[in-house]
């Protein structure tokens, strides 16, 4: 293997000649040699976009010559397009508040720009990772700005997916609007309801989540780019700060705005806690809905069996014919992971000290992972579960008839205590509420039929009036 030698203040390192990263990335690869997760590529691409924007501004300000700036811009575009994804293998869990990731991008852009200008990788006299690519920037304004942009793009994707899920739940609400079933509270028989009403309640919950998450984008639009290391703006002019914000707006198509107090955006991460909290709210709703569906689907013979989830794969290596509710289970696990990520984000954001939060890599990894996981899970949930759910009308009718749910309709006519005795008698004699009322002649048959009308029991008002 051929090597080039690169130097920094700590000494020298051999770098594979084919590599576009440099000595800073090499040291980080050695220092944070952890298994598993690498830096989210959405973050990498948004950092590259900021580098492109900075080069455009510095060219306009005559701080970079045209050829050098254009080479940086072209190299940044190639990273944005995913051409150099293999050059970004740093662990997601790294010290330094994201400095290693910022340097990784700086070095890859610099070495690719050097190539574009006809030089050899590592010849930083042509394009320098810090002096040129990182000009007028710091990790501490680049990294949080890139994270906000990446999060907004994913929020928009998730919002669209949630709108589609809401639509599908509302379709089911209408499809099952005339199927009556037993409603339950605390897992016990409660009152009659329409099967569609249950899906309507799910749709309302997802509607709230969709709106909350969509609006959370507003919290992320304020960026601290141009604030450099601690938000005071040292080494970046006001003109640079305003121009790069305008260019970021144009490149992203997002309504990003320069913070009126960049030190705030550099050291305080509460916005990410707020957004993550809204993702946790969605996760709680998805977990609840997926658990409901698993419960109502239980059986098919030994459980509730009131709904039928789509069969998507065999469920057991030893029990022939068994099919498990695997899509709902996947959604539940994603939800649990998002809730766990929210805890990590909360702890990381609160662990910041003075003018910087050293734990932004953990915040970035958890937030972007939660957004990606939720988007994927919501799409699969809609397509492979909700879309093809069926209702077992026969089981719904049997379960309702065997219950004492109709006893609540009698309270206005015979009082709570007497209605309770009727319910107890029905359970003891294995009869329906109607049969007990007929037998005991508590009310006229005409009145009983009018009161114990299950369809009336699913609406507001006093049944039979």
ABEGO torsion letter per residue (X at the ends): XBBBBBBBAAEBBBBBAABABBAAAAAAAAABBBBEBBBBAAAAAAAAAAAAAAAAAAAAAGABBAAAAAAAAAAAAAAAAGAAAAABABBABBBGGGAAAAAAAAAAAAAAAAAAAGBBBGBAAABBAAAAAABGBBAAAAAAAAAAAAAAAAAAAAAAAAAAAAAAAAAAAAAAAABBBBBBBGGBBBBBBBAAAAAAAAAAAAAAAAAAAAAAAAAAABBABGAEAAGAGBGBBAAAAAAAAAAAAAAAGBBBBBBABAAAAAABAAAAAAAAAAAAAAAAAAAAAAAAAAAAABOAAABAGABBBBBABBABAABBGBBBBAAAAAAAAAAAAAAAAAAAAAAAAAABBEABBAAAAAAAAAAAAAAAAAAAAAAAAAAAAAAABBBBAAAAAAAAAABAAAAAAAAAAAEAAAAAAAAAAAAAAGBBAAAAAAAAGABBAAAAAAABBAAAAABBEBBGX
